[in-house]
Amino acid sequence: MKKHNFLKRITINPDICHGKPTIRNMRYPVENMLELLSVGMTMDEILHDYPDLEKEDLLHA
């Protein structure tokens, strides 16, 4: 993964989600996406539930 691609996908903004890392400055904390994956949700299921996300977002998380 190239660093610049990673920085476009995972962002930190003190005005969004209390400064926690989020996906593309949207209110989708990386932590929440990792929790969903850890309990067994597939990427396809997450993408279905969160249509604003892209597969690359999850891969970078």
CHARMM internal coordinates of N, CA and C (Angstrom, degrees):
IC EDIT
DIST 1 N 1 CA 1.4443
DIST 1 CA 1 C 1.5186
ANGL 1 N 1 CA 1 C 109.49
DIST 1 C 2 N 1.2948
ANGL 1 CA 1 C 2 N 116.20
DIHE 1 N 1 CA 1 C 2 N 133.82
DIST 2 N 2 CA 1.4514
ANGL 1 C 2 N 2 CA 120.24
DIHE 1 CA 1 C 2 N 2 CA 176.19
DIST 2 CA 2 C 1.5182
ANGL 2 N 2 CA 2 C 108.99
DIHE 1 C 2 N 2 CA 2 C -81.05
DIST 2 C 3 N 1.3078
ANGL 2 CA 2 C 3 N 114.92
DIHE 2 N 2 CA 2 C 3 N 141.12
DIST 3 N 3 CA 1.4566
ANGL 2 C 3 N 3 CA 120.03
DIHE 2 CA 2 C 3 N 3 CA -176.84
DIST 3 CA 3 C 1.5233
ANGL 3 N 3 CA 3 C 112.12
DIHE 2 C 3 N 3 CA 3 C -58.25
DIST 3 C 4 N 1.3259
ANGL 3 CA 3 C 4 N 117.86
DIHE 3 N 3 CA 3 C 4 N -43.42
DIST 4 N 4 CA 1.4625
ANGL 3 C 4 N 4 CA 119.44
DIHE 3 CA 3 C 4 N 4 CA -176.76
DIST 4 CA 4 C 1.5280
ANGL 4 N 4 CA 4 C 112.47
DIHE 3 C 4 N 4 CA 4 C -64.70
DIST 4 C 5 N 1.3173
ANGL 4 CA 4 C 5 N 118.25
DIHE 4 N 4 CA 4 C 5 N -32.35
DIST 5 N 5 CA 1.4681
ANGL 4 C 5 N 5 CA 120.32
DIHE 4 CA 4 C 5 N 5 CA 175.97
DIST 5 CA 5 C 1.5155
ANGL 5 N 5 CA 5 C 110.89
DIHE 4 C 5 N 5 CA 5 C -67.16
DIST 5 C 6 N 1.3225
ANGL 5 CA 5 C 6 N 115.55
DIHE 5 N 5 CA 5 C 6 N -40.02
DIST 6 N 6 CA 1.4568
ANGL 5 C 6 N 6 CA 121.16
DIHE 5 CA 5 C 6 N 6 CA 179.30
DIST 6 CA 6 C 1.5247
ANGL 6 N 6 CA 6 C 109.96
DIHE 5 C 6 N 6 CA 6 C -60.93
DIST 6 C 7 N 1.3242
ANGL 6 CA 6 C 7 N 116.66
DIHE 6 N 6 CA 6 C 7 N -43.87
DIST 7 N 7 CA 1.4582
ANGL 6 C 7 N 7 CA 120.55
DIHE 6 CA 6 C 7 N 7 CA -177.35
DIST 7 CA 7 C 1.5228
ANGL 7 N 7 CA 7 C 112.55
DIHE 6 C 7 N 7 CA 7 C -69.09
DIST 7 C 8 N 1.3145
ANGL 7 CA 7 C 8 N 117.98
DIHE 7 N 7 CA 7 C 8 N -21.44
DIST 8 N 8 CA 1.4597
ANGL 7 C 8 N 8 CA 120.65
DIHE 7 CA 7 C 8 N 8 CA 175.70
DIST 8 CA 8 C 1.5258
ANGL 8 N 8 CA 8 C 111.08
DIHE 7 C 8 N 8 CA 8 C -78.14
DIST 8 C 9 N 1.3135
ANGL 8 CA 8 C 9 N 116.47
DIHE 8 N 8 CA 8 C 9 N -26.87
DIST 9 N 9 CA 1.4694
ANGL 8 C 9 N 9 CA 121.07
DIHE 8 CA 8 C 9 N 9 CA -176.90
DIST 9 CA 9 C 1.5217
ANGL 9 N 9 CA 9 C 112.92
DIHE 8 C 9 N 9 CA 9 C -91.27
DIST 9 C 10 N 1.3169
ANGL 9 CA 9 C 10 N 117.22
DIHE 9 N 9 CA 9 C 10 N -41.95
DIST 10 N 10 CA 1.4588
ANGL 9 C 10 N 10 CA 122.05
DIHE 9 CA 9 C 10 N 10 CA -177.44
DIST 10 CA 10 C 1.5189
ANGL 10 N 10 CA 10 C 107.87
DIHE 9 C 10 N 10 CA 10 C -108.82
DIST 10 C 11 N 1.3174
ANGL 10 CA 10 C 11 N 116.03
DIHE 10 N 10 CA 10 C 11 N 118.18
DIST 11 N 11 CA 1.4548
ANGL 10 C 11 N 11 CA 120.80
DIHE 10 CA 10 C 11 N 11 CA -174.61
DIST 11 CA 11 C 1.5225
ANGL 11 N 11 CA 11 C 110.70
DIHE 10 C 11 N 11 CA 11 C -125.07
DIST 11 C 12 N 1.3159
ANGL 11 CA 11 C 12 N 114.79
DIHE 11 N 11 CA 11 C 12 N 155.19
DIST 12 N 12 CA 1.4654
ANGL 11 C 12 N 12 CA 121.37
DIHE 11 CA 11 C 12 N 12 CA 175.84
DIST 12 CA 12 C 1.5226
ANGL 12 N 12 CA 12 C 106.71
DIHE 11 C 12 N 12 CA 12 C -127.81
DIST 12 C 13 N 1.3167
ANGL 12 CA 12 C 13 N 114.27
DIHE 12 N 12 CA 12 C 13 N 121.23
DIST 13 N 13 CA 1.4589
ANGL 12 C 13 N 13 CA 120.86
DIHE 12 CA 12 C 13 N 13 CA -178.79
DIST 13 CA 13 C 1.5301
ANGL 13 N 13 CA 13 C 106.53
DIHE 12 C 13 N 13 CA 13 C -137.29
DIST 13 C 14 N 1.3339
ANGL 13 CA 13 C 14 N 118.22
DIHE 13 N 13 CA 13 C 14 N 120.70
DIST 14 N 14 CA 1.4669
ANGL 13 C 14 N 14 CA 119.98
DIHE 13 CA 13 C 14 N 14 CA -177.56
DIST 14 CA 14 C 1.5240
ANGL 14 N 14 CA 14 C 113.72
DIHE 13 C 14 N 14 CA 14 C -60.07
DIST 14 C 15 N 1.3262
ANGL 14 CA 14 C 15 N 117.79
DIHE 14 N 14 CA 14 C 15 N -18.65
DIST 15 N 15 CA 1.4646
ANGL 14 C 15 N 15 CA 121.15
DIHE 14 CA 14 C 15 N 15 CA -179.91
DIST 15 CA 15 C 1.5265
ANGL 15 N 15 CA 15 C 113.64
DIHE 14 C 15 N 15 CA 15 C -89.73
DIST 15 C 16 N 1.3250
ANGL 15 CA 15 C 16 N 116.95
DIHE 15 N 15 CA 15 C 16 N -4.06
DIST 16 N 16 CA 1.4682
ANGL 15 C 16 N 16 CA 120.68
DIHE 15 CA 15 C 16 N 16 CA -178.80
DIST 16 CA 16 C 1.5261
ANGL 16 N 16 CA 16 C 108.99
DIHE 15 C 16 N 16 CA 16 C -123.01
DIST 16 C 17 N 1.3118
ANGL 16 CA 16 C 17 N 116.59
DIHE 16 N 16 CA 16 C 17 N 123.71
DIST 17 N 17 CA 1.4764
ANGL 16 C 17 N 17 CA 123.87
DIHE 16 CA 16 C 17 N 17 CA 176.87
DIST 17 CA 17 C 1.5329
ANGL 17 N 17 CA 17 C 111.60
DIHE 16 C 17 N 17 CA 17 C 52.66
DIST 17 C 18 N 1.3252
ANGL 17 CA 17 C 18 N 116.53
DIHE 17 N 17 CA 17 C 18 N 41.74
DIST 18 N 18 CA 1.4687
ANGL 17 C 18 N 18 CA 122.49
DIHE 17 CA 17 C 18 N 18 CA 176.10
DIST 18 CA 18 C 1.5236
ANGL 18 N 18 CA 18 C 112.96
DIHE 17 C 18 N 18 CA 18 C 56.98
DIST 18 C 19 N 1.3161
ANGL 18 CA 18 C 19 N 116.83
DIHE 18 N 18 CA 18 C 19 N 29.72
DIST 19 N 19 CA 1.4564
ANGL 18 C 19 N 19 CA 120.43
DIHE 18 CA 18 C 19 N 19 CA 176.68
DIST 19 CA 19 C 1.5167
ANGL 19 N 19 CA 19 C 115.15
DIHE 18 C 19 N 19 CA 19 C 81.77
DIST 19 C 20 N 1.3285
ANGL 19 CA 19 C 20 N 117.28
DIHE 19 N 19 CA 19 C 20 N 6.12
DIST 20 N 20 CA 1.4635
ANGL 19 C 20 N 20 CA 119.77
DIHE 19 CA 19 C 20 N 20 CA 176.99
DIST 20 CA 20 C 1.5286
ANGL 20 N 20 CA 20 C 109.27
DIHE 19 C 20 N 20 CA 20 C -72.43
DIST 20 C 21 N 1.3271
ANGL 20 CA 20 C 21 N 117.88
DIHE 20 N 20 CA 20 C 21 N 151.28
DIST 21 N 21 CA 1.4721
ANGL 20 C 21 N 21 CA 119.62
DIHE 20 CA 20 C 21 N 21 CA 176.56
DIST 21 CA 21 C 1.5274
ANGL 21 N 21 CA 21 C 110.89
DIHE 20 C 21 N 21 CA 21 C -59.64
DIST 21 C 22 N 1.3145
ANGL 21 CA 21 C 22 N 115.61
DIHE 21 N 21 CA 21 C 22 N 130.49
DIST 22 N 22 CA 1.4617
ANGL 21 C 22 N 22 CA 121.37
DIHE 21 CA 21 C 22 N 22 CA 178.81
DIST 22 CA 22 C 1.5259
ANGL 22 N 22 CA 22 C 109.47
DIHE 21 C 22 N 22 CA 22 C -126.81
DIST 22 C 23 N 1.2957
ANGL 22 CA 22 C 23 N 114.65
DIHE 22 N 22 CA 22 C 23 N 169.00
DIST 23 N 23 CA 1.4582
ANGL 22 C 23 N 23 CA 120.58
DIHE 22 CA 22 C 23 N 23 CA 178.03
DIST 23 CA 23 C 1.5272
ANGL 23 N 23 CA 23 C 108.74
DIHE 22 C 23 N 23 CA 23 C -90.30
DIST 23 C 24 N 1.3160
ANGL 23 CA 23 C 24 N 115.75
DIHE 23 N 23 CA 23 C 24 N 119.43
DIST 24 N 24 CA 1.4643
ANGL 23 C 24 N 24 CA 125.18
DIHE 23 CA 23 C 24 N 24 CA 176.52
DIST 24 CA 24 C 1.5294
ANGL 24 N 24 CA 24 C 114.86
DIHE 23 C 24 N 24 CA 24 C 45.74
DIST 24 C 25 N 1.3197
ANGL 24 CA 24 C 25 N 115.79
DIHE 24 N 24 CA 24 C 25 N 43.60
DIST 25 N 25 CA 1.4659
ANGL 24 C 25 N 25 CA 121.76
DIHE 24 CA 24 C 25 N 25 CA 177.84
DIST 25 CA 25 C 1.5194
ANGL 25 N 25 CA 25 C 113.42
DIHE 24 C 25 N 25 CA 25 C 59.97
DIST 25 C 26 N 1.3176
ANGL 25 CA 25 C 26 N 116.74
DIHE 25 N 25 CA 25 C 26 N 18.13
DIST 26 N 26 CA 1.4588
ANGL 25 C 26 N 26 CA 120.38
DIHE 25 CA 25 C 26 N 26 CA 174.07
DIST 26 CA 26 C 1.5270
ANGL 26 N 26 CA 26 C 106.77
DIHE 25 C 26 N 26 CA 26 C -94.79
DIST 26 C 27 N 1.2533
ANGL 26 CA 26 C 27 N 116.99
DIHE 26 N 26 CA 26 C 27 N 169.94
DIST 27 N 27 CA 1.4637
ANGL 26 C 27 N 27 CA 120.21
DIHE 26 CA 26 C 27 N 27 CA -177.63
DIST 27 CA 27 C 1.5352
ANGL 27 N 27 CA 27 C 111.91
DIHE 26 C 27 N 27 CA 27 C -87.01
DIST 27 C 28 N 1.3163
ANGL 27 CA 27 C 28 N 114.38
DIHE 27 N 27 CA 27 C 28 N 48.10
DIST 28 N 28 CA 1.4581
ANGL 27 C 28 N 28 CA 121.74
DIHE 27 CA 27 C 28 N 28 CA 175.81
DIST 28 CA 28 C 1.5238
ANGL 28 N 28 CA 28 C 107.56
DIHE 27 C 28 N 28 CA 28 C -117.23
DIST 28 C 29 N 1.3447
ANGL 28 CA 28 C 29 N 117.75
DIHE 28 N 28 CA 28 C 29 N 93.16
DIST 29 N 29 CA 1.4512
ANGL 28 C 29 N 29 CA 119.47
DIHE 28 CA 28 C 29 N 29 CA 180.00
DIST 29 CA 29 C 1.5345
ANGL 29 N 29 CA 29 C 111.65
DIHE 28 C 29 N 29 CA 29 C -62.14
DIST 29 C 30 N 1.3165
ANGL 29 CA 29 C 30 N 115.30
DIHE 29 N 29 CA 29 C 30 N 137.78
DIST 30 N 30 CA 1.4653
ANGL 29 C 30 N 30 CA 121.00
DIHE 29 CA 29 C 30 N 30 CA 177.22
DIST 30 CA 30 C 1.5277
ANGL 30 N 30 CA 30 C 109.22
DIHE 29 C 30 N 30 CA 30 C -55.90
DIST 30 C 31 N 1.3182
ANGL 30 CA 30 C 31 N 116.40
DIHE 30 N 30 CA 30 C 31 N -41.08
DIST 31 N 31 CA 1.4651
ANGL 30 C 31 N 31 CA 122.01
DIHE 30 CA 30 C 31 N 31 CA -179.69
DIST 31 CA 31 C 1.5354
ANGL 31 N 31 CA 31 C 111.36
DIHE 30 C 31 N 31 CA 31 C -54.10
DIST 31 C 32 N 1.3246
ANGL 31 CA 31 C 32 N 117.18
DIHE 31 N 31 CA 31 C 32 N -43.68
DIST 32 N 32 CA 1.4684
ANGL 31 C 32 N 32 CA 120.54
DIHE 31 CA 31 C 32 N 32 CA -179.43
DIST 32 CA 32 C 1.5299
ANGL 32 N 32 CA 32 C 111.71
DIHE 31 C 32 N 32 CA 32 C -65.58
DIST 32 C 33 N 1.3213
ANGL 32 CA 32 C 33 N 116.38
DIHE 32 N 32 CA 32 C 33 N -40.76
DIST 33 N 33 CA 1.4675
ANGL 32 C 33 N 33 CA 119.45
DIHE 32 CA 32 C 33 N 33 CA 179.64
DIST 33 CA 33 C 1.5270
ANGL 33 N 33 CA 33 C 110.71
DIHE 32 C 33 N 33 CA 33 C -65.45
DIST 33 C 34 N 1.3284
ANGL 33 CA 33 C 34 N 116.97
DIHE 33 N 33 CA 33 C 34 N -38.71
DIST 34 N 34 CA 1.4653
ANGL 33 C 34 N 34 CA 120.55
DIHE 33 CA 33 C 34 N 34 CA 177.66
DIST 34 CA 34 C 1.5265
ANGL 34 N 34 CA 34 C 111.04
DIHE 33 C 34 N 34 CA 34 C -66.52
DIST 34 C 35 N 1.3219
ANGL 34 CA 34 C 35 N 116.56
DIHE 34 N 34 CA 34 C 35 N -37.37
DIST 35 N 35 CA 1.4685
ANGL 34 C 35 N 35 CA 120.03
DIHE 34 CA 34 C 35 N 35 CA 177.01
DIST 35 CA 35 C 1.5272
ANGL 35 N 35 CA 35 C 110.76
DIHE 34 C 35 N 35 CA 35 C -62.84
DIST 35 C 36 N 1.3320
ANGL 35 CA 35 C 36 N 116.92
DIHE 35 N 35 CA 35 C 36 N -42.65
DIST 36 N 36 CA 1.4660
ANGL 35 C 36 N 36 CA 119.88
DIHE 35 CA 35 C 36 N 36 CA 178.88
DIST 36 CA 36 C 1.5265
ANGL 36 N 36 CA 36 C 110.93
DIHE 35 C 36 N 36 CA 36 C -61.73
DIST 36 C 37 N 1.3246
ANGL 36 CA 36 C 37 N 116.35
DIHE 36 N 36 CA 36 C 37 N -42.77
DIST 37 N 37 CA 1.4736
ANGL 36 C 37 N 37 CA 119.76
DIHE 36 CA 36 C 37 N 37 CA 178.00
DIST 37 CA 37 C 1.5268
ANGL 37 N 37 CA 37 C 110.96
DIHE 36 C 37 N 37 CA 37 C -65.05
DIST 37 C 38 N 1.3268
ANGL 37 CA 37 C 38 N 116.80
DIHE 37 N 37 CA 37 C 38 N -38.02
DIST 38 N 38 CA 1.4685
ANGL 37 C 38 N 38 CA 120.06
DIHE 37 CA 37 C 38 N 38 CA -176.31
DIST 38 CA 38 C 1.5269
ANGL 38 N 38 CA 38 C 112.74
DIHE 37 C 38 N 38 CA 38 C -69.66
DIST 38 C 39 N 1.3321
ANGL 38 CA 38 C 39 N 117.39
DIHE 38 N 38 CA 38 C 39 N -24.36
DIST 39 N 39 CA 1.4665
ANGL 38 C 39 N 39 CA 119.34
DIHE 38 CA 38 C 39 N 39 CA 178.34
DIST 39 CA 39 C 1.5291
ANGL 39 N 39 CA 39 C 112.18
DIHE 38 C 39 N 39 CA 39 C -91.50
DIST 39 C 40 N 1.3490
ANGL 39 CA 39 C 40 N 115.43
DIHE 39 N 39 CA 39 C 40 N 4.85
DIST 40 N 40 CA 1.4514
ANGL 39 C 40 N 40 CA 118.36
DIHE 39 CA 39 C 40 N 40 CA 172.64
DIST 40 CA 40 C 1.5152
ANGL 40 N 40 CA 40 C 117.11
DIHE 39 C 40 N 40 CA 40 C 106.58
DIST 40 C 41 N 1.3201
ANGL 40 CA 40 C 41 N 118.09
DIHE 40 N 40 CA 40 C 41 N 0.73
DIST 41 N 41 CA 1.4609
ANGL 40 C 41 N 41 CA 118.95
DIHE 40 CA 40 C 41 N 41 CA 176.20
DIST 41 CA 41 C 1.5134
ANGL 41 N 41 CA 41 C 108.82
DIHE 40 C 41 N 41 CA 41 C -68.65
DIST 41 C 42 N 1.3003
ANGL 41 CA 41 C 42 N 116.06
DIHE 41 N 41 CA 41 C 42 N 140.36
DIST 42 N 42 CA 1.4621
ANGL 41 C 42 N 42 CA 119.52
DIHE 41 CA 41 C 42 N 42 CA 177.50
DIST 42 CA 42 C 1.5285
ANGL 42 N 42 CA 42 C 109.04
DIHE 41 C 42 N 42 CA 42 C -85.22
DIST 42 C 43 N 1.3187
ANGL 42 CA 42 C 43 N 115.01
DIHE 42 N 42 CA 42 C 43 N 163.01
DIST 43 N 43 CA 1.4722
ANGL 42 C 43 N 43 CA 118.93
DIHE 42 CA 42 C 43 N 43 CA 176.78
DIST 43 CA 43 C 1.5180
ANGL 43 N 43 CA 43 C 110.44
DIHE 42 C 43 N 43 CA 43 C -59.88
DIST 43 C 44 N 1.3129
ANGL 43 CA 43 C 44 N 116.60
DIHE 43 N 43 CA 43 C 44 N -40.17
DIST 44 N 44 CA 1.4692
ANGL 43 C 44 N 44 CA 119.73
DIHE 43 CA 43 C 44 N 44 CA 179.83
DIST 44 CA 44 C 1.5222
ANGL 44 N 44 CA 44 C 111.26
DIHE 43 C 44 N 44 CA 44 C -61.62
DIST 44 C 45 N 1.3248
ANGL 44 CA 44 C 45 N 117.36
DIHE 44 N 44 CA 44 C 45 N -40.59
DIST 45 N 45 CA 1.4676
ANGL 44 C 45 N 45 CA 120.42
DIHE 44 CA 44 C 45 N 45 CA 178.60
DIST 45 CA 45 C 1.5284
ANGL 45 N 45 CA 45 C 111.06
DIHE 44 C 45 N 45 CA 45 C -64.91
DIST 45 C 46 N 1.3199
ANGL 45 CA 45 C 46 N 116.08
DIHE 45 N 45 CA 45 C 46 N -42.27
DIST 46 N 46 CA 1.4624
ANGL 45 C 46 N 46 CA 119.79
DIHE 45 CA 45 C 46 N 46 CA 179.17
DIST 46 CA 46 C 1.5261
ANGL 46 N 46 CA 46 C 110.17
DIHE 45 C 46 N 46 CA 46 C -64.48
DIST 46 C 47 N 1.3154
ANGL 46 CA 46 C 47 N 116.60
DIHE 46 N 46 CA 46 C 47 N -44.33
DIST 47 N 47 CA 1.4667
ANGL 46 C 47 N 47 CA 120.36
DIHE 46 CA 46 C 47 N 47 CA 179.79
DIST 47 CA 47 C 1.5210
ANGL 47 N 47 CA 47 C 111.48
DIHE 46 C 47 N 47 CA 47 C -63.80
DIST 47 C 48 N 1.3077
ANGL 47 CA 47 C 48 N 116.88
DIHE 47 N 47 CA 47 C 48 N -33.24
DIST 48 N 48 CA 1.4653
ANGL 47 C 48 N 48 CA 120.66
DIHE 47 CA 47 C 48 N 48 CA 176.58
DIST 48 CA 48 C 1.5296
ANGL 48 N 48 CA 48 C 110.41
DIHE 47 C 48 N 48 CA 48 C -67.30
DIST 48 C 49 N 1.3460
ANGL 48 CA 48 C 49 N 116.39
DIHE 48 N 48 CA 48 C 49 N -42.09
DIST 49 N 49 CA 1.4609
ANGL 48 C 49 N 49 CA 121.30
DIHE 48 CA 48 C 49 N 49 CA -178.41
DIST 49 CA 49 C 1.5278
ANGL 49 N 49 CA 49 C 112.69
DIHE 48 C 49 N 49 CA 49 C -75.52
DIST 49 C 50 N 1.3309
ANGL 49 CA 49 C 50 N 116.65
DIHE 49 N 49 CA 49 C 50 N -26.69
DIST 50 N 50 CA 1.4613
ANGL 49 C 50 N 50 CA 122.09
DIHE 49 CA 49 C 50 N 50 CA -177.79
DIST 50 CA 50 C 1.5348
ANGL 50 N 50 CA 50 C 108.78
DIHE 49 C 50 N 50 CA 50 C -125.66
DIST 50 C 51 N 1.3135
ANGL 50 CA 50 C 51 N 117.74
DIHE 50 N 50 CA 50 C 51 N 78.19
DIST 51 N 51 CA 1.4738
ANGL 50 C 51 N 51 CA 121.27
DIHE 50 CA 50 C 51 N 51 CA -172.99
DIST 51 CA 51 C 1.5314
ANGL 51 N 51 CA 51 C 114.69
DIHE 50 C 51 N 51 CA 51 C -63.36
DIST 51 C 52 N 1.3346
ANGL 51 CA 51 C 52 N 118.15
DIHE 51 N 51 CA 51 C 52 N -16.48
DIST 52 N 52 CA 1.4705
ANGL 51 C 52 N 52 CA 120.16
DIHE 51 CA 51 C 52 N 52 CA 176.84
DIST 52 CA 52 C 1.5227
ANGL 52 N 52 CA 52 C 112.43
DIHE 51 C 52 N 52 CA 52 C -72.82
DIST 52 C 53 N 1.3339
ANGL 52 CA 52 C 53 N 116.37
DIHE 52 N 52 CA 52 C 53 N -19.48
DIST 53 N 53 CA 1.4615
ANGL 52 C 53 N 53 CA 120.57
DIHE 52 CA 52 C 53 N 53 CA -177.53
DIST 53 CA 53 C 1.5173
ANGL 53 N 53 CA 53 C 111.52
DIHE 52 C 53 N 53 CA 53 C -84.69
DIST 53 C 54 N 1.3224
ANGL 53 CA 53 C 54 N 114.57
DIHE 53 N 53 CA 53 C 54 N 157.60
DIST 54 N 54 CA 1.4598
ANGL 53 C 54 N 54 CA 122.29
DIHE 53 CA 53 C 54 N 54 CA 176.13
DIST 54 CA 54 C 1.5271
ANGL 54 N 54 CA 54 C 108.43
DIHE 53 C 54 N 54 CA 54 C -121.39
DIST 54 C 55 N 1.3092
ANGL 54 CA 54 C 55 N 116.19
DIHE 54 N 54 CA 54 C 55 N 156.87
DIST 55 N 55 CA 1.4599
ANGL 54 C 55 N 55 CA 120.71
DIHE 54 CA 54 C 55 N 55 CA -179.01
DIST 55 CA 55 C 1.5298
ANGL 55 N 55 CA 55 C 110.95
DIHE 54 C 55 N 55 CA 55 C -54.45
DIST 55 C 56 N 1.3173
ANGL 55 CA 55 C 56 N 117.45
DIHE 55 N 55 CA 55 C 56 N -40.32
DIST 56 N 56 CA 1.4567
ANGL 55 C 56 N 56 CA 121.70
DIHE 55 CA 55 C 56 N 56 CA 179.35
DIST 56 CA 56 C 1.5384
ANGL 56 N 56 CA 56 C 111.83
DIHE 55 C 56 N 56 CA 56 C -59.74
DIST 56 C 57 N 1.3309
ANGL 56 CA 56 C 57 N 116.76
DIHE 56 N 56 CA 56 C 57 N -33.33
DIST 57 N 57 CA 1.4667
ANGL 56 C 57 N 57 CA 120.22
DIHE 56 CA 56 C 57 N 57 CA 177.54
DIST 57 CA 57 C 1.5207
ANGL 57 N 57 CA 57 C 110.32
DIHE 56 C 57 N 57 CA 57 C -59.99
DIST 57 C 58 N 1.3099
ANGL 57 CA 57 C 58 N 116.47
DIHE 57 N 57 CA 57 C 58 N -46.34
DIST 58 N 58 CA 1.4623
ANGL 57 C 58 N 58 CA 120.97
DIHE 57 CA 57 C 58 N 58 CA -179.22
DIST 58 CA 58 C 1.5115
ANGL 58 N 58 CA 58 C 111.78
DIHE 57 C 58 N 58 CA 58 C -68.65
DIST 58 C 59 N 1.3124
ANGL 58 CA 58 C 59 N 116.44
DIHE 58 N 58 CA 58 C 59 N -38.41
DIST 59 N 59 CA 1.4601
ANGL 58 C 59 N 59 CA 119.46
DIHE 58 CA 58 C 59 N 59 CA 178.86
DIST 59 CA 59 C 1.5361
ANGL 59 N 59 CA 59 C 111.47
DIHE 58 C 59 N 59 CA 59 C -63.85
DIST 59 C 60 N 1.3119
ANGL 59 CA 59 C 60 N 116.44
DIHE 59 N 59 CA 59 C 60 N -36.69
DIST 60 N 60 CA 1.4558
ANGL 59 C 60 N 60 CA 119.86
DIHE 59 CA 59 C 60 N 60 CA 179.67
DIST 60 CA 60 C 1.5271
ANGL 60 N 60 CA 60 C 111.32
DIHE 59 C 60 N 60 CA 60 C -76.32
DIST 60 C 61 N 1.3246
ANGL 60 CA 60 C 61 N 117.20
DIHE 60 N 60 CA 60 C 61 N -27.90
DIST 61 N 61 CA 1.4594
ANGL 60 C 61 N 61 CA 120.05
DIHE 60 CA 60 C 61 N 61 CA 177.88
DIST 61 CA 61 C 1.5169
ANGL 61 N 61 CA 61 C 110.30
DIHE 60 C 61 N 61 CA 61 C -67.31
END
COOR INIT
IC SEED 1 N 1 CA 1 C
IC BUILD
